[in-house]
Amino acid sequence: MKIGTKVIHVGNKPDKETGAVIPPIFQTSTFAQKSPGVHKGYEYTRSHNPTRTRLEECLASLENGKYALVTSSGMAAEMLIMHAIKPGSTVLCGDDVYGGTYRLFTTVFHQLHNFIFIDTTDTKKVAAAIKEHNPDMLWLETPTNPTLKISDLKKLSAMAKKAKAKVVVDNTFMSPYFQRPLELGADIVLHSLTKYLNGHSDVIGGCLILRDKKLYDKLWVLQNSIGPSQSPFDSWLVLRGLKTLGVRMERHQENAFKIAKYLEKHPKVETVIYPGLKSHPQYKIAKAQMSGFGGMISFYIKGGPKESRAFLKKVKLFILAESLGGVESLIEHPAIMTHASIPKKVRDDLGITDNLIRLSVGIEDASDLLEDLKKALG
Ligand SMILES: *Cc1c(COP(=O)(O)O)cnc(C)c1O
């Protein structure tokens, strides 16, 4: 099956008992046992729940993995990985990862592991860092947030494999519709389900997708012991949202292209960053490893904090809010909002300056979105 079919059919077979085309929500914490220890595979919802199982089946299939673990948030999924590696591990991590990931590593898990942040778009730098630090894990996010830098997944995964380091890829920005890291050599794919996979901005959730049974078992034991399993209702909502992933991603991309091209020509815009533009520094890698370019755009407005603020206050259709990947268009100011937890000096080095603006382009009518930007820039 192709991905546009999988999202509708895998994990979505009609209910065995009633024939209900839409699988029910198993909103229960516990399951009856015939005699002590004899049950139908379900005992307690923290461990397993039939609604969550359906979602896990679907997600594993979308990334061409074997196993999936659905958690209560993207951060919870990251936490499970951090507990799965032995204490004192060295993690080589992209220097422009999601702000929450940076915070989790530098303020929580820095007591347990060693984190080294590097520019993973520079393959030579990564090779040198692997040689120098002998890492246990390589943590990649591509495209990054918010500067949309692209790292070469195939090359980096091969290098890590040689050094016996596990490769984790946060694939939240592309979704499996446009990029499938396991096929390029990654060991674990991570998603914030909160974003494109659910797509409707009404759920927090996360997942890990992998092929290695031993590692999956370890992660499941951790999830069951620590407890960040997703609720049945939220899993059901994600199963529902997922069905339109294909049409949504196509439309996100179509709209983003129109807006990126418009902004590129606008006199009040300094630079536009969109992986689908030939001007993107890693356009070639993007084209090779992704089947589309997604719906995220970042751009530098001419001026500083004053001009940024004025513009952000003027847009009407674009909602000023954190997060991304929903059907509605969002706009935000990374330095003040999503990436405020990153020290200013680090932000400046990464290009997260006071005139950087990030758009999550929704699936509205593109002409309305363009009109909104035009008026606000004017
Ligand atoms: C949102 C996000 C996360 C964290 O996910 P939550 O569901 O908010 O916990 C991790 N990585 C990326 C790239 C994200 O955008």
Ligand as a Chemical Component Dictionary entry (heavy atoms), coordinates in Angstrom:
data_LIG
# 
_chem_comp.id                   LIG 
_chem_comp.type                 NON-POLYMER 
_chem_comp.pdbx_formal_charge   0 
_chem_comp.three_letter_code    LIG 
# 
loop_
_chem_comp_atom.comp_id 
_chem_comp_atom.atom_id 
_chem_comp_atom.alt_atom_id 
_chem_comp_atom.type_symbol 
_chem_comp_atom.charge 
_chem_comp_atom.model_Cartn_x 
_chem_comp_atom.model_Cartn_y 
_chem_comp_atom.model_Cartn_z 
_chem_comp_atom.pdbx_ordinal 
LIG C1 C1 C 0 6.688  20.010 19.276 1  
LIG C2 C2 C 0 7.949  19.309 18.998 2  
LIG C3 C3 C 0 8.495  18.403 19.923 3  
LIG C4 C4 C 0 7.860  18.140 21.276 4  
LIG O1 O1 O 0 6.609  17.556 21.182 5  
LIG P1 P1 P 0 5.399  17.820 22.240 6  
LIG O2 O2 O 0 4.309  16.994 21.691 7  
LIG O3 O3 O 0 5.125  19.276 22.251 8  
LIG O4 O4 O 0 5.895  17.332 23.561 9  
LIG C5 C5 C 0 9.666  17.763 19.586 10 
LIG N1 N1 N 0 10.288 17.999 18.414 11 
LIG C6 C6 C 0 9.793  18.866 17.502 12 
LIG C7 C7 C 0 10.522 19.092 16.234 13 
LIG C8 C8 C 0 8.615  19.550 17.772 14 
LIG O5 O5 O 0 8.151  20.438 16.874 15 
# 
loop_
_chem_comp_bond.comp_id 
_chem_comp_bond.atom_id_1 
_chem_comp_bond.atom_id_2 
_chem_comp_bond.value_order 
_chem_comp_bond.pdbx_ordinal 
LIG C1 C2 SING 1  
LIG C2 C3 SING 2  
LIG C2 C8 DOUB 3  
LIG C3 C4 SING 4  
LIG C3 C5 DOUB 5  
LIG C4 O1 SING 6  
LIG O1 P1 SING 7  
LIG P1 O2 DOUB 8  
LIG P1 O3 SING 9  
LIG P1 O4 SING 10 
LIG C5 N1 SING 11 
LIG N1 C6 DOUB 12 
LIG C6 C7 SING 13 
LIG C6 C8 SING 14 
LIG C8 O5 SING 15 
# 
